[in-house]
Amino acid sequence: MEQRREPRFAIQQRVPVTLLGEPDLRRSARIENVSGRGLGLLMKDAVRPGAAIQIELENEIVLGEVIYCRPEPEGYFLGVELDQVLSGLAELAARLDEFSQPTATRAQSR
């Protein structure tokens, strides 16, 4: 019997991930499923439970904690509990770019 609090949706999306620590380690992973509170990642390397992780999506950065890591035929399946989602990064980058331009150039672009 299914005992999850929220439904999971299957997806297959490759993403860059960063294991946050001293030093940060950048890896590749595939998102296998997602819910409102977490997601499942498939990676080649094992990651210890409790590790902080950053997942980069097209217009978002997701911060979370690895809850479990189990071996799978293709690598390791990580259960990640979501902590923070930073979205709208493309718009933020555009605004920062506007402020980095000289004042005369900013006035002309308006």
Sine and cosine of phi, psi and omega as CSV:
sin_phi,cos_phi,sin_psi,cos_psi,sin_omega,cos_omega
0.00,0.00,0.70,-0.72,0.01,-1.00
-0.93,0.36,0.80,-0.60,-0.02,-1.00
-0.86,-0.50,0.27,0.96,0.00,-1.00
-0.97,0.26,0.53,-0.85,0.00,-1.00
-0.96,0.29,-0.53,0.85,-0.05,-1.00
-0.73,-0.68,0.50,-0.87,0.04,-1.00
-0.93,0.36,0.48,-0.87,0.07,-1.00
-0.96,-0.28,0.58,-0.81,0.03,-1.00
-0.89,-0.45,0.81,-0.59,-0.03,-1.00
-0.97,0.22,0.74,-0.67,0.13,-0.99
-0.59,-0.81,0.31,-0.95,0.05,-1.00
-0.75,-0.66,1.00,-0.05,-0.05,-1.00
-0.74,-0.68,0.82,-0.57,0.07,-1.00
-0.97,0.23,0.70,-0.72,-0.01,-1.00
-0.60,-0.80,0.50,-0.86,0.18,-0.98
-0.99,0.15,0.64,-0.77,0.06,-1.00
-0.78,-0.62,0.46,-0.89,0.07,-1.00
-0.82,-0.57,0.82,-0.57,0.12,-0.99
-1.00,0.08,0.92,-0.40,-0.13,-0.99
-0.99,0.17,0.81,-0.59,-0.02,-1.00
0.03,-1.00,-0.36,-0.93,0.01,-1.00
-0.89,-0.46,0.99,-0.11,-0.03,1.00
-1.00,0.04,0.21,-0.98,0.12,-0.99
-0.92,0.38,0.60,-0.80,0.03,-1.00
-0.87,-0.49,0.85,-0.53,-0.01,-1.00
-1.00,-0.08,0.76,-0.65,-0.02,-1.00
-0.67,-0.74,0.11,-0.99,0.09,-1.00
-0.94,-0.35,0.55,-0.84,0.01,-1.00
-0.53,-0.85,0.18,-0.98,0.09,-1.00
-0.82,-0.58,0.82,-0.57,0.09,-1.00
-0.96,0.29,0.82,-0.58,-0.01,-1.00
-0.99,-0.13,-0.64,0.77,0.02,-1.00
-0.44,-0.90,0.31,-0.95,-0.04,-1.00
-0.57,-0.82,0.54,-0.84,0.11,-0.99
-0.68,-0.73,-0.05,-1.00,0.00,-1.00
-0.93,0.38,-0.38,0.93,-0.07,-1.00
-0.92,-0.39,-0.20,0.98,-0.07,-1.00
-0.22,-0.98,-0.08,-1.00,0.05,-1.00
-0.45,-0.89,0.31,-0.95,0.05,-1.00
-0.94,-0.35,0.78,-0.63,-0.01,-1.00
-0.89,-0.45,0.59,-0.80,0.14,-0.99
-0.94,-0.35,0.84,-0.54,-0.02,-1.00
-0.76,-0.65,0.34,-0.94,0.05,-1.00
-0.97,0.24,-0.48,0.87,-0.07,-1.00
-0.96,-0.28,0.54,-0.84,0.11,-0.99
-0.95,0.31,0.54,-0.84,0.04,-1.00
-0.76,-0.66,0.73,-0.68,-0.06,-1.00
-0.94,0.34,0.64,-0.77,0.12,-0.99
-0.85,0.53,0.62,-0.79,-0.05,-1.00
0.99,-0.10,-0.21,0.98,-0.01,-1.00
-0.93,0.36,0.63,-0.78,0.09,-1.00
-0.99,0.10,0.65,-0.76,-0.09,-1.00
-0.68,-0.74,0.58,-0.81,0.07,-1.00
-0.88,-0.48,0.78,-0.62,-0.03,-1.00
-0.89,-0.45,0.79,-0.61,-0.05,-1.00
-0.98,-0.20,0.86,-0.52,0.09,-1.00
-0.94,-0.33,0.00,-1.00,-0.10,-1.00
-0.82,0.57,-0.74,0.68,-0.08,-1.00
-0.78,-0.63,0.34,0.94,-0.06,-1.00
-0.57,-0.82,0.40,-0.92,0.21,-0.98
-0.83,-0.56,0.77,-0.64,-0.02,-1.00
-0.93,-0.38,0.77,-0.64,0.06,-1.00
-0.94,-0.34,0.67,-0.75,-0.01,-1.00
-0.38,-0.93,-0.07,-1.00,-0.01,-1.00
-0.81,-0.59,0.71,-0.70,0.06,-1.00
-0.95,0.30,0.85,-0.53,-0.02,-1.00
-1.00,-0.06,-0.63,0.77,0.06,-1.00
-0.49,-0.87,0.32,-0.95,0.02,-1.00
-0.60,-0.80,0.85,-0.52,-0.01,-1.00
-0.77,-0.64,0.57,-0.82,0.01,-1.00
-0.93,0.36,0.61,-0.79,0.05,-1.00
-0.73,-0.68,0.30,-0.96,0.03,-1.00
-0.83,0.56,-0.53,0.85,-0.04,-1.00
-1.00,-0.08,-0.04,1.00,-0.05,-1.00
0.47,-0.88,-0.82,-0.57,0.00,-1.00
-0.75,-0.67,0.68,-0.73,0.04,-1.00
-0.98,-0.18,0.84,-0.55,-0.01,-1.00
-0.95,-0.32,0.76,-0.65,0.19,-0.98
-1.00,-0.05,0.86,-0.52,-0.09,-1.00
-0.89,-0.46,0.82,-0.57,0.10,-1.00
-1.00,0.00,0.81,-0.59,-0.04,-1.00
-0.96,0.27,0.64,-0.77,0.02,-1.00
-0.90,-0.44,-0.79,0.61,-0.03,-1.00
-0.68,-0.74,0.58,-0.81,0.11,-0.99
-0.80,-0.60,0.87,-0.50,0.05,-1.00
-0.98,-0.22,0.92,-0.40,-0.05,-1.00
-0.86,-0.51,0.17,-0.99,-0.02,-1.00
0.97,0.25,0.48,0.88,-0.08,-1.00
-0.93,0.36,-0.51,0.86,0.03,-1.00
-0.90,0.43,-0.67,0.74,0.02,-1.00
-0.92,0.39,-0.65,0.76,0.05,-1.00
-0.87,0.49,-0.69,0.72,0.02,-1.00
-0.88,0.48,-0.64,0.77,0.02,-1.00
-0.90,0.43,-0.66,0.75,0.01,-1.00
-0.91,0.41,-0.67,0.74,0.03,-1.00
-0.90,0.45,-0.60,0.80,0.04,-1.00
-0.90,0.44,-0.64,0.77,0.04,-1.00
-0.86,0.51,-0.68,0.73,-0.04,-1.00
-0.95,0.30,-0.37,0.93,0.00,-1.00
-0.99,0.13,-0.20,0.98,0.03,-1.00
-0.98,0.19,0.47,-0.88,0.08,-1.00
-0.85,0.52,0.43,-0.90,-0.07,-1.00
-0.83,0.56,-0.67,0.74,-0.03,-1.00
-0.90,0.44,-0.63,0.77,0.00,-1.00
-0.92,0.39,-0.63,0.78,0.03,-1.00
-0.89,0.45,-0.66,0.75,-0.02,-1.00
-0.90,0.44,-0.62,0.78,0.00,-1.00
-0.93,0.36,-0.53,0.85,-0.07,-1.00
-0.98,0.20,-0.14,0.99,-0.01,-1.00
-1.00,0.05,0.00,0.00,0.00,0.00
